[in-house]
């Protein structure tokens, strides 16, 4: 529990850092294999889950009013998933990214009817058209939304995953759930790489930030592979390594406030 609280504190600290965050000037990320971050089946699953949630969150004015922040979080998810798929070679993904950006803007402006209409168009996301150019995730996304939305959701499950047994991992849908969440975390680590603070703690550099994000991505992908293969001990080790890397990043970049 102490470790989990540390991770949650890390997320809160990063929200404070958000005020002094910039993206890489050219929007480029130093990643050699984009396809491993979100293999096509994982991409389709995560996009489908986000669209399902958005359909519920925008189904009525009252639902939108209750879930406005969640709409922003899911739109952010779609931007990140689409950018990764685009850089992995999916020629249609920039269309999804474009529409997700529009959805995020509508959610921020609290335009429920517009958000509902945009969400409806996502049903045909594989045929949306975009500019087919690389985008800068540091400009399109908010670090606070990333940390307080999808990352926090995955964090809540890490302790549970450490306690998995062969029986529970083998239960219907469990391995698939873990795998999807770990791919989600890997994608969020990529987005985090695009948000390097302009002001860093003494002795820390932008490289330290990027190394921390890389460690998160690496261990999340290791966990996803172990979950897919239902290798319990490898999964637990990867989850422990992921938790440790998250906690270390919190310790390294903690922002003290009065």
C-alpha positions as CSV (number, residue, x, y, z in Angstrom):
1,X,0.0,0.0,0.0
2,X,2.9,2.4,0.8
3,X,4.2,1.8,-2.8
4,X,0.8,2.4,-4.3
5,X,0.4,5.7,-2.3
6,X,3.8,6.7,-3.6
7,X,2.7,6.2,-7.2
8,X,-0.5,8.2,-6.6
9,X,1.5,11.0,-5.1
10,X,3.8,10.9,-8.2
11,X,0.7,11.4,-10.4
12,X,-0.4,14.4,-8.3
13,X,3.1,15.9,-8.5
14,X,3.2,15.6,-12.2
15,X,-0.1,17.5,-12.4
16,X,1.7,20.4,-10.6
17,X,4.6,20.1,-13.1
18,X,2.1,20.5,-15.9
19,X,2.2,24.3,-15.5
20,X,5.9,24.3,-16.7
21,X,5.7,21.7,-19.4
22,X,6.8,22.0,-23.0
23,X,7.0,19.5,-25.8
24,X,10.0,18.6,-28.0
25,X,10.4,21.5,-30.4
26,X,10.0,19.3,-33.5
27,X,7.5,16.9,-32.0
28,X,9.8,13.9,-32.7
29,X,10.2,11.0,-30.2
30,X,13.2,8.7,-30.2
31,X,11.4,5.4,-30.6
32,X,12.7,2.8,-33.0
33,X,9.8,0.4,-33.1
34,X,6.4,2.0,-33.0
35,X,4.6,-1.2,-33.9
36,X,5.5,-3.0,-30.7
37,X,3.8,-0.3,-28.5
38,X,0.4,-0.9,-29.9
39,X,0.1,-4.0,-32.1
40,X,-3.0,-3.8,-34.3
41,X,-5.2,-6.1,-32.2
42,X,-4.4,-4.0,-29.0
43,X,-5.0,-0.8,-30.9
44,X,-8.4,-1.9,-32.2
45,X,-9.4,-3.1,-28.7
46,X,-8.3,0.1,-26.9
47,X,-9.9,2.3,-29.5
48,X,-13.1,0.3,-29.3
49,X,-13.2,0.6,-25.5
50,X,-12.7,4.4,-25.7
51,X,-15.5,4.8,-28.3
52,X,-17.8,2.6,-26.2
53,X,-17.1,4.8,-23.1
54,X,-17.5,8.0,-25.1
55,X,-20.9,6.8,-26.5
56,X,-22.1,6.4,-22.9
57,X,-20.6,9.6,-21.6
58,X,-22.2,11.7,-24.4
59,X,-25.5,9.9,-24.7
60,X,-27.5,12.7,-23.0
61,X,-26.8,16.2,-21.6
62,X,-26.9,14.9,-18.1
63,X,-24.4,12.2,-18.9
64,X,-22.1,14.7,-20.6
65,X,-22.3,17.1,-17.6
66,X,-21.4,14.3,-15.2
67,X,-18.6,12.9,-17.3
68,X,-17.0,15.9,-19.0
69,X,-13.6,15.2,-17.7
70,X,-13.9,11.6,-18.7
71,X,-14.8,12.6,-22.2
72,X,-11.6,14.7,-22.3
73,X,-9.6,11.7,-21.0
74,X,-11.0,9.3,-23.6
75,X,-10.4,11.9,-26.4
76,X,-6.8,12.2,-25.2
77,X,-6.5,8.4,-25.2
78,X,-7.7,8.3,-28.8
79,X,-5.2,11.0,-29.9
80,X,-2.4,9.1,-28.4
81,X,-3.5,5.7,-29.7
82,X,-4.0,7.2,-33.2
83,X,-0.6,8.9,-33.2
84,X,1.2,5.7,-32.3
85,X,-0.7,3.8,-34.9
86,X,0.0,6.5,-37.5
87,X,3.8,6.3,-36.8
88,X,3.6,2.5,-37.0
89,X,2.4,2.8,-40.6
90,X,-1.5,3.0,-40.3
91,X,-2.4,5.4,-43.1
92,X,-5.9,5.9,-41.7
93,X,-4.9,6.7,-38.1
94,X,-4.4,10.4,-38.6
95,X,-8.1,10.7,-39.5
96,X,-9.0,9.3,-36.0
97,X,-6.4,11.6,-34.5
98,X,-8.0,14.6,-36.2
99,X,-11.5,13.8,-35.0
100,X,-10.3,13.1,-31.5
101,X,-8.7,16.5,-31.4
102,X,-12.0,18.0,-32.4
103,X,-13.8,16.0,-29.7
104,X,-11.3,17.1,-27.0
105,X,-11.9,20.8,-28.0
106,X,-15.7,20.3,-27.8
107,X,-15.4,18.6,-24.4
108,X,-13.2,21.4,-23.1
109,X,-15.8,24.0,-24.4
110,X,-18.5,22.0,-22.7
111,X,-20.4,21.5,-25.9
112,X,-22.3,18.3,-25.3
113,X,-24.3,18.2,-28.5
114,X,-21.2,18.7,-30.6
115,X,-19.3,16.1,-28.6
116,X,-22.2,13.6,-29.1
117,X,-22.2,14.2,-32.8
118,X,-18.4,13.8,-33.1
119,X,-18.5,10.6,-31.0
120,X,-21.1,9.2,-33.4
121,X,-18.7,9.7,-36.3
122,X,-16.1,7.6,-34.5
123,X,-18.0,4.4,-35.3
124,X,-16.4,4.5,-38.7
125,X,-12.9,5.4,-37.4
126,X,-11.1,3.1,-39.7
127,X,-12.2,5.2,-42.7
128,X,-11.7,8.7,-41.4
129,X,-9.3,10.9,-43.3
130,X,-6.5,13.0,-42.0
131,X,-3.4,14.8,-43.1
132,X,-1.1,11.7,-42.7
133,X,1.5,13.8,-41.0
134,X,3.3,13.3,-37.7
135,X,1.8,15.3,-34.8
136,X,3.3,16.6,-31.6
137,X,1.7,14.8,-28.6
138,X,3.1,17.5,-26.4
139,X,1.0,20.1,-28.1
140,X,-2.1,18.0,-28.6
141,X,-2.4,16.5,-25.1
142,X,-2.2,17.6,-21.5
143,X,0.1,15.9,-19.0
144,X,-2.4,16.4,-16.3
145,X,-5.2,14.6,-18.2
146,X,-2.8,11.7,-19.0
147,X,-1.7,11.3,-15.4
148,X,-5.1,11.9,-13.7
149,X,-7.0,9.7,-16.2
150,X,-5.6,6.6,-17.9
151,X,-2.4,6.3,-15.9
152,X,-4.2,6.6,-12.6
153,X,-6.7,4.0,-13.8
154,X,-3.9,1.5,-14.6
155,X,-2.2,2.3,-11.3
156,X,-5.2,1.2,-9.4
157,X,-4.8,-2.3,-10.9
158,X,-1.1,-2.8,-10.3
159,X,-1.4,-4.1,-6.8
160,X,-4.1,-6.5,-7.9
161,X,-1.9,-7.8,-10.7
162,X,0.9,-8.5,-8.2
163,X,-1.5,-10.8,-6.3
164,X,-2.6,-12.8,-9.4
165,X,-2.4,-16.6,-9.2
166,X,-2.3,-19.1,-12.0
167,X,-6.0,-19.7,-11.5
168,X,-7.0,-16.0,-11.5
169,X,-4.8,-15.2,-14.5
170,X,-6.3,-18.1,-16.3
171,X,-9.9,-16.9,-15.6
172,X,-11.9,-15.9,-18.7
173,X,-10.8,-12.5,-19.9
174,X,-8.3,-11.8,-17.2
175,X,-5.1,-12.1,-19.2
176,X,-6.7,-10.0,-21.9
177,X,-7.6,-7.3,-19.4
178,X,-4.1,-7.2,-18.0
179,X,-2.6,-7.2,-21.5
180,X,-4.8,-4.3,-22.6
181,X,-4.0,-2.2,-19.6
182,X,-0.3,-2.7,-20.0
183,X,-0.5,-1.6,-23.6
184,X,-2.4,1.4,-22.4
185,X,0.3,2.2,-20.0
186,X,3.0,1.8,-22.7
187,X,1.1,4.3,-24.9
188,X,0.8,6.7,-22.0
189,X,4.5,6.5,-21.4
190,X,5.1,7.5,-25.0
191,X,2.9,10.5,-24.5
192,X,4.7,11.4,-21.3
193,X,8.0,11.4,-23.3
194,X,6.5,14.3,-25.3
195,X,6.1,16.4,-22.1
196,X,9.5,17.5,-20.8
197,X,9.3,20.0,-18.0
198,X,11.1,23.3,-18.6
199,X,12.0,23.5,-14.9
200,X,13.5,20.4,-13.3
201,X,14.7,19.5,-9.8
202,X,18.3,20.2,-9.0
203,X,20.6,17.6,-10.6
204,X,17.9,16.3,-13.0
205,X,17.9,16.7,-16.8
206,X,15.5,16.2,-19.6
207,X,17.3,12.9,-20.3
208,X,16.4,11.7,-16.8
209,X,12.7,12.4,-17.6
210,X,12.9,10.6,-20.9
211,X,14.7,7.7,-19.3
212,X,12.0,7.4,-16.7
213,X,9.3,7.4,-19.4
214,X,11.3,4.8,-21.4
215,X,11.5,2.5,-18.3
216,X,7.7,2.7,-17.9
217,X,7.2,1.8,-21.5
218,X,9.7,-1.0,-21.4
219,X,8.2,-2.7,-18.3
220,X,4.7,-2.2,-19.4
221,X,5.4,-4.0,-22.7
222,X,7.2,-6.8,-20.8
223,X,4.0,-7.2,-18.7
224,X,1.8,-7.1,-21.8
225,X,3.8,-9.9,-23.4
226,X,3.8,-12.0,-20.2
227,X,0.0,-11.6,-19.8
228,X,-0.5,-12.6,-23.4
229,X,1.6,-15.8,-22.8
230,X,0.0,-16.3,-19.4
231,X,3.5,-16.5,-17.8
232,X,2.6,-15.6,-14.2
233,X,6.1,-15.1,-12.7
234,X,7.3,-13.1,-15.6
235,X,4.1,-10.9,-15.4
236,X,4.6,-10.3,-11.7
237,X,8.3,-9.3,-12.2
238,X,7.3,-6.9,-15.0
239,X,4.6,-5.4,-12.9
240,X,7.0,-5.0,-9.9
241,X,9.5,-3.4,-12.2
242,X,6.8,-1.1,-13.6
243,X,5.7,-0.1,-10.2
244,X,9.3,0.6,-9.1
245,X,10.0,2.7,-12.2
246,X,6.9,4.8,-11.6
247,X,7.8,5.3,-7.9
248,X,11.4,6.3,-8.8
249,X,10.1,8.8,-11.3
250,X,7.9,10.3,-8.6
251,X,10.9,10.5,-6.2
252,X,13.1,12.0,-8.9
253,X,10.6,14.7,-10.0
254,X,8.6,15.3,-6.9
255,X,7.5,18.9,-6.6
256,X,7.2,20.2,-3.0
257,X,4.4,22.7,-2.4
258,X,3.5,24.8,0.6
